[in-house]
Amino acid sequence: MSSTQLVIALTKGRILDEVLPLFAQADIVPKEDISKSRKLIFDTNRENVKLMVIRGSDVPTYVEFGSADMGVVGKDLLLEYGDEGFYEPLDLRIAACRLMTAEPIKAVPVQGRLKVATKFTNIAKKYFAEQGKQIELIKLNGALELAPSMGLADAIVDIVDTGKTLKANGLEPRELIAHVSSRIIVNKASMKIKNSVIREILGQLREAVERN
Ligand code: PRP
């Protein structure tokens, strides 16, 4: 990869619908429709910028190890992954949601250890430890909202946006753990080696964020 070639890792799914318009305002436009393609890496209108589209939970890994120079990823995944391995210079203020605990509606307090199902095990461990609460952690990869009604857990830790998914599954939000939005992360070596192009893009994205 030449020192001016820049790879930016994005996440497929609903974040992408908010990221692409922001990138367009910063004059980074994929050459083809990402949502209609099976490809995972895309050329853009800028000859030196490529966009990769991967799972959100893999964005920090690609950026930490430098296979991508920059990435867009939710703060929830950064809190879970740890944010030591890269810089986090910009909050894009999109895909806003909350990381919360949730329990069955009007559930009575549990005696003894609370069983908590989540895919955010590091976040949950830290949060309940800070509260001085002993919990039993149950790692799930999705459909967390089902765990309490199926008797697998007393509570969950998950992303809440409108709250509709919780409600539809007989749950209610309880404690706020963190506000979440999408962040730009940058590989530490790339920030030095490709400083001018990265600073230019960060500046354009910052202006786009301020305009919105
Ligand atoms: C998230 C989260 C909830 C849902 C909350 O899932 O895990 O299931 O959104 O949104 P709501 O409060 O508006 O109902 P997402 O659709 O991002 O997919 P995921 O299961 O892969 O996390």
Residues whose N, C-alpha, C, O or C-beta is under 5 A from the ligand:
A	BS01	PRP	G142 A143 D158 I159 V160 D161 T162 G163 K164 T165 L166
